[in-house]
Amino acid sequence: MEITLNWPLIREIRKTEYLRAKSEIQRLGAVRALEQSQERHDAQIAASSDFSTLACRSGCSWCCYFSVDVRAVEAFSIMDFVEQACSPKERERIYAEVRANSAVFIGLSEDERATRNIKCPFLSGGRCGIYAVRPQSCRNYHATDSAGCQKSFEHPQDFDIDPEFAPGVYQAGGAHVEAFSSAMSDAGYDVGAYELNCAINAALSAAGARQRFESKLKPFVALSGVEVVAEFDEAD
């Protein structure tokens, strides 16, 4: 699907969110700043002119079986939410699935992961159990026809499937994420991408991961983060 990029919109979102994120990272720390940014992220997407065309609805969970990348700050935010909002029994279930999924994903390349359907550990009863702190990848992933998502689920090795998406939502969400990531990077934090389950398992298994992150060191000793290439650099 080819679209015409709205460069003025992208520039404005990147500039505004970068400045707010930079200030909040300094005042609140990275994890709390992310959570503030995520609220604006949702509002930015909801304000898009084509938001009403989205087919995404509660109970639709085809994409909750796809591989998801997160940044370290997202992993720690999710873990905080699980500790605060989930019962001990639910935490036990979640972390057991995290460990099992991590064992599958740890030796796979990005392309290999894309061909595997594995249930997200936070999916319960067809709903996202961490919706308020769901990763930025999940916030931006969307479709205007869920049939494409279902087809991708049923044929995970077919990379030619291209679900229809909303151009305005795509640009607003992508620009917002890149602005926050730029603010994090400029503040000295790790902004590499990690597979969701592997990142959380590494944080659970290795003592001091969060302290290393907050000290602006590599948080996950056993994992290598992948650099995320910005889509909207031409807007600068």
C-alpha positions in Angstrom: 0.0 0.0 0.0 1.6 3.3 -1.1 0.8 6.5 0.7 1.8 10.2 0.4 3.5 11.2 3.6 2.3 14.3 5.4 5.7 15.8 6.2 4.4 18.9 8.0 2.4 16.7 10.4 5.3 14.3 10.9 7.7 17.2 11.6 5.3 18.8 14.1 4.7 15.5 16.0 8.4 14.7 16.1 9.3 18.2 17.4 6.5 18.5 20.0 6.9 15.0 21.4 10.7 15.1 21.4 10.7 18.3 23.6 8.1 16.9 26.0 9.7 13.5 26.2 13.2 15.1 26.8 11.8 17.2 29.7 10.0 14.2 31.3 12.9 11.9 31.0 15.0 14.4 32.9 12.3 15.0 35.5 10.6 11.6 35.9 13.1 9.0 34.7 12.8 6.9 31.6 10.0 4.5 32.6 7.6 7.1 34.0 8.3 9.3 31.0 7.4 6.4 28.7 4.1 6.0 30.4 3.3 9.7 30.0 4.3 9.5 26.4 2.1 6.5 25.8 -1.0 8.4 26.9 -0.2 11.1 24.3 0.6 8.4 21.7 -2.9 7.0 22.1 -4.4 10.5 21.9 -2.4 11.3 18.8 -3.6 8.2 17.0 -7.2 8.8 18.1 -7.1 12.3 16.7 -6.1 11.0 13.2 -8.7 11.7 10.5 -8.8 8.0 9.5 -9.0 6.6 13.0 -12.6 5.6 12.6 -11.6 3.2 9.7 -9.7 0.9 12.0 -11.0 -2.7 12.3 -9.2 -3.3 15.6 -11.7 -4.1 18.4 -11.6 -5.7 21.8 -11.6 -9.4 21.4 -9.8 -9.4 18.0 -6.5 -11.0 18.8 -4.9 -12.3 15.5 -1.9 -10.0 15.9 -1.4 -11.2 19.5 0.3 -14.3 18.1 2.9 -12.3 16.1 6.4 -11.6 17.2 6.8 -8.2 18.9 9.9 -6.2 19.5 10.3 -3.9 22.5 12.8 -1.4 23.9 14.2 -2.1 27.3 12.2 0.8 28.8 9.0 -0.9 27.7 10.0 -4.2 29.2 10.5 -2.6 32.6 7.2 -0.6 32.4 5.4 -3.8 31.6 7.0 -5.6 34.5 6.0 -2.8 36.9 2.4 -3.1 35.7 2.3 -6.8 36.1 3.7 -6.6 39.6 1.1 -3.9 40.6 -2.0 -5.0 38.7 -1.9 -8.8 38.4 -2.7 -11.4 41.0 0.1 -13.7 42.2 -1.5 -16.6 40.2 -1.7 -14.5 37.0 1.9 -13.3 37.4 3.0 -16.9 37.8 1.1 -17.9 34.5 2.5 -14.9 32.7 6.1 -15.4 33.6 5.9 -19.2 32.9 4.7 -18.4 29.4 7.4 -15.7 29.1 10.1 -18.3 29.9 8.6 -20.9 27.5 8.3 -18.4 24.7 11.8 -17.1 25.3 13.2 -20.6 25.0 11.6 -20.8 21.5 12.6 -17.3 20.3 16.1 -17.0 21.7 17.8 -18.8 18.9 15.8 -17.5 16.0 16.5 -14.7 13.6 14.1 -11.8 13.0 12.8 -13.4 9.8 12.4 -16.8 11.5 10.5 -15.3 14.4 8.1 -13.7 11.9 7.1 -17.1 10.7 6.1 -18.4 14.1 2.7 -17.9 15.7 3.1 -17.9 19.5 0.5 -16.5 21.9 1.6 -13.4 23.7 1.9 -14.2 27.4 -0.3 -11.1 28.2 -3.2 -12.3 26.1 -5.9 -13.7 28.4 -9.5 -14.5 27.5 -9.0 -12.9 24.1 -8.0 -9.6 25.6 -4.7 -7.8 26.3 -4.0 -7.9 30.0 -1.5 -5.0 29.8 -3.3 -2.8 27.4 -2.5 0.5 29.3 1.3 -0.3 28.9 1.3 -2.3 25.7 4.4 -1.9 23.6 4.7 0.9 21.0 4.8 -1.8 18.3 1.3 -2.9 19.4 0.0 0.6 19.6 1.1 1.2 16.0 0.1 -2.1 14.5 -3.4 -1.8 13.1 -5.6 -2.7 10.1 -8.7 -1.4 8.4 -9.8 -5.0 7.6 -9.2 -7.8 10.1 -9.4 -10.4 7.3 -5.8 -9.5 6.4 -4.6 -10.0 10.0 -6.4 -13.4 10.0 -4.8 -14.3 6.7 -1.3 -13.4 8.2 -2.1 -15.6 11.2 -3.1 -18.5 9.1 -0.2 -18.2 6.7 2.7 -16.9 8.7 5.3 -17.8 6.2 3.7 -15.7 3.4 5.4 -12.3 3.7 3.5 -11.0 0.7 0.3 -10.6 2.7 -0.2 -6.9 3.2 -3.1 -5.9 5.5 -4.7 -2.6 4.7 -3.9 0.2 7.2 -4.8 3.8 7.9 -2.2 6.2 6.5 -2.9 8.9 9.0 -2.7 6.6 12.0 0.5 5.1 10.7 2.2 8.4 10.3 1.0 9.9 13.6 2.0 6.8 15.6 5.3 6.3 13.8 6.4 9.9 14.2 5.5 9.8 17.9 7.5 6.7 18.6 10.5 8.0 16.8 10.4 11.3 18.7 10.4 9.5 22.1 13.1 7.1 20.9 15.3 10.1 19.8 14.8 11.7 23.2 15.8 8.5 25.0 18.9 8.1 22.8 20.0 11.6 23.3 19.6 11.2 27.0 22.0 8.2 26.8 19.6 5.3 27.2 19.7 2.0 25.3 17.1 2.1 22.6 17.8 -1.2 20.9 15.0 -3.5 20.0 14.6 -6.8 21.7 12.1 -9.7 21.3 9.4 -9.1 24.0 9.6 -12.5 25.8 13.4 -12.6 25.6 13.7 -9.1 27.1 11.4 -9.8 30.0 13.0 -13.2 30.7 16.4 -11.6 30.7 15.2 -8.9 33.1 13.8 -11.6 35.4 16.8 -13.9 35.2 19.7 -11.5 35.4 20.2 -9.5 38.6 20.7 -5.7 38.2 19.2 -5.4 34.7 17.1 -2.4 35.6 19.9 -0.8 37.6 22.1 -1.1 34.5 19.5 0.4 32.3 18.9 3.3 34.7 22.7 3.8 34.8 22.5 4.1 31.0 24.4 0.8 30.5 23.4 -2.2 28.4 20.6 -3.8 30.5 20.5 -7.3 29.1 23.9 -8.9 29.2 22.9 -12.0 27.3 21.0 -10.2 24.5 22.0 -8.0 21.6 19.6 -5.2 20.8 18.9 -4.5 17.2 19.1 -0.9 16.0 15.7 0.4 14.8 16.0 2.4 11.5 13.9 5.6 11.6 11.3 5.8 8.9 10.8 9.5 8.9 14.4 10.9 8.9 13.6 12.8 5.7 11.3 15.0 7.6 14.2 16.6 9.5 
